[in-house]
Amino acid sequence: MRVIKKTVALCLLLSLLTIGVQALQKEPKSIVAHANGNGVLKIGDEEFKVTSVVIKLFEGGRAEINLISEITVFVSGTWARAENNGKVINLKITGGATGGGVEANGELHLRGEKAIERVSLNGASKTTHRVLSLNFQAAE
C-alpha cells in the first residue's frame, strides 16, 4: 500500500512538471499585435493623432512598430517581456522616425496574445534632440 501511494505521488509530480514545461513551450516566438484606437504622437512641438498601431515582435528580441496617423511612422528596436507581468512588453526604440533615428523606451500592454491594450513611448531624436512621446489606448 505504501509503495502504491509513493508511485502515485511520483507520477502526479512528474505530470505537473510536464505540464509546466509544455506551458513554457507554447509561448509564441514572435507576435504580431494590432489595435485601432486613440492616441497622440508628439515630436517636438508637433502633435499627430494616432488611430492605429501595428507591432511586430520577432524571435530574438527585434521589434518593428507602425503608427498610423495623418502620417505613417515606422520605428524599430528591441523587446523583452516584463518579469512581473506576462502581458507587459518592455520596448526599447533604437531607430526610425527620423533620418538619424530615435532613442526611446516604453511599454506595450497586451490584451490577449495578439491585441494591443495600450502603448506608451518616451524618448528623443538622436540628431535634433526633439522630444518624442506616444500615448495610445485601444478602443474597447
N, C-alpha and C positions, 0 to 999 in steps of 0.2 A: 504494500500500500504506500509506504514511504517513497519507494523508488518511482512509482507511478506519479505521485504528486511532484517530485523533483523533475521528472521528464516533462510533465505538462507545463510546469513553470518555466523550464528552459525553452520549450517550444514557443510559449507565449512571448517570452523575452526576445527570441530570435525573430518572431513575426513582427513585433513592434519596431525592432531595429531595421528590418527590411522595408517596412512602410515608410520610416523616416528617410531612408536612402532614396527610395522611389520618389518621395515628395521633393527632395532636393534636385533630382534629375529632371523633374517636369518644369522647372523654371525656364522660361524661354531664353534662348541665347541672344536673340535680337527682338526688338519690339518696334512696331510702327503704331504710334498713337496719334489721334487727331481729335479736334473739337471745334465746333462753332460756338461763338460766344461774344463777349465784350471785353475789350482791353485797350490799354493805352501804351504806345511805344514812344518814349521821349528820347530824342537825340539832340543834346544841347537845348536850344530854345524851341525846337520844333516838336510838335506832337502829332502822332498819327493814330487814328482809331483802328484797332486790330479786330478783325471779325472772325478769323480762323487761324488755327495753329496746327501744323503737322510736324511731328517729331519722330525722327528715326534714330533708334538706339541700336548700334551694331555690336555683335560679339567682339570682344577685345576692348570695349570701352569707348569707341568712337561715336560721336553724336552729330546729327545734322538737324537743324531747326529751320522751318519755313514759317514766316509770319506774313499773313495775308492781310493787306490793308489797301489804301489807295495806291500804295507801292508794295511790292513784294520784297521782303528782306530775307536773306539767307545767311545763317551763321553756322559755324561748326565748332566742335570742341570735343570734350570727353564727358563721360558719365560714370556714376557708381551708385549703387543702392545705399540709402541711408542705413546705418547699423541698427537704429532703434525702430524703424518702420519700413516694411517691405513695399508700401505704396508710395514712398517718397524717393525720388531720384535726385541726387546732387548733380548739378550741371556746372561745368567749367568751360566757358566760351573762350576760344583762342584765335578765331579767325572769322572773316566775313564782315558784312555790313558796310565796311568802308575799304578803300584801296589798301590801307595799311593794316587793317584788321581791328579787332575788338578784343579786349580782355574783360571778362565779366564772370560773375558767379551767381548761382541761383538754384532754385528748386522746381521740380516738376512733381505735382501731386496727381497720381493716377486714380481713376475711378474704374475699377475692374482691371483687366490686363491691357486693353487697347484703347481706353478712353481717357482723355485728359480732364482733370477736375480744375486745376489751376496751374499757372506758370508764373514765376517771378524771376527777374534777372536784374542785376545792378553791376555797372562797370563803366568803362570809358574807351574811347577810340585811342589806339596806340599812337597815332600821328597827331591828331588835332586835340587830343585830350578832352574832347567834348564828352560830357556825362551821358550815359545811356541807361535807361531803365525800362523794364517791361513789367506790367501787371495785367494778367489776363485771367478771366474767370469764364469757364464753360457755361453754356446755357443749360438749364435743367432739363 
